[in-house]
Amino acid sequence: MSYRYSDEHAPPAPQRASEVAVTTHEHVFEVDPRLMERWVLQQAFPNWDTLRIMHARHDHLDWMHAHFAQKTITGSDLIAEIENEA
């Protein structure tokens, strides 16, 4: 596999996922950079690094849970609790 600068440093065109989120790579959702650029300097990531971070997210969450969480709660548990309160 050869390295092409333009392939690695030009992410695919963003697709709107919601009012505040975009997606560039499959399963990679990001806050729309235009909403953050006023407060946060945006960095250009090579495509391989974006994908590396995305593939490592579960390992990172597992580590954080093991070191800092007394218990973990799923999103579906939170939604059920909110619906039960309503």
Secondary structure by P-SEA (a helix, b strand, c coil): ccccccccccccccccccccccccccccccccccccccccbbbbbcaaaaaaaaaaaaaaaaaaaaccccccccaaaaaaaaaaac
